[in-house]
């Protein structure tokens, strides 16, 4: 089992806002939270349904996520995201992984 903490945010974009939401998430990742202590990796996934956008990130610890969320810039970042849709978060650890024929 991985020791990294996985944060999965699933967003439902307002009608016609899926691509805008994906761009806001990518920009926020590039310019803000990827630079936070403990941030290891992140991906933005655009769903084929025209409404879902998923942000998957790996962090060193839950404490690093809490510190990031405590940054004064986080509230403004979330306000921008919520202009484009709503979302929910799931935080946990990877219990199984399969990559290119290799199991972890």
N, C-alpha and C positions, 0 to 999 in steps of 0.2 A: 504494500500500500504506500502511495506517495505521501510525503510529508507536506508538500505544497498545499495551500488552501485554494480551492477552485471557487470562483464567484461567477455565477451564471445569472445574467439579467435578461429576462424575456419581456420585450416591449411590444405593444400593439399600437401601431401608428394610427393617427387620425386619417380619415380618407384622403388620399392623394399626398400623404406626407411621409411615406415609407422611405423614399430615397433621401429626403431632407433629414429624417431621423438618423439614418445610417451615416450620413455625412457629419452630423453633429457628434455622434458617438465616435467616429473615426478621428475627428479633429480633437475631441476631448482626450482620447487615448494618446494621440501623438503629442499634444502640447501640454497635457496636465498630468493625468494619472500614471502614464508610463514613466514619468520622471519621479514618482513618489518612492520613498524608501520601501523596499519589499516587493515592488511590482516586478514580476518575472516575465510574463507574456500576456498577450491579449489578441483576440480576434473579434471582428464584427461580421456576423452572418446575416444576410438578407434572405428572408423566406420567399419562396415562390408563390405564396398566396397573396402578395401585394399589401400585406398589413404587418407581418411579424418581422422584428429585427432582434437578434440575439447578440449580446456582448458576453464573451467568455474570457475570463482573465484568471491568471494564476498568480498567487501571492505567497510570500514566504510564511506569513502567519495571519491569523485572524486579527491580531493586534495591529498589524500594518494596515489592514482594511479599515479598522476602526479609526486609526490615525488619519488616513486619507479622507474618510467621511467626516472627520472633525475639522478638516482644513476649511477655513472661511470661504474659500473659493468653491467648495463642493456644493453649497446651497445654490449658488448662482448657476452652476453647471447643471444641476438637477432641474432648476426652474426652466432653463433653455430646453432640456430634454422633454419636460412635461408639456411644453408648448406644442410638441409634435406627437405626443402619445402618452400612454400609461404603461406601467411596468411593474414587475415583481422580481425579487431576488431569491436565489437559492445559494447557500454557502455550504461547502463540504469538502471531502477528500476523495480522490480517485481510489476506488477499490479494485478496479480492473481496467486494463488498457490493452489495445491491440493496434500495433503500427507495423505495416509492411511485413506481416508474418511473424512478428515478435510480440510475445505476450508478456505483460508485466503484472 
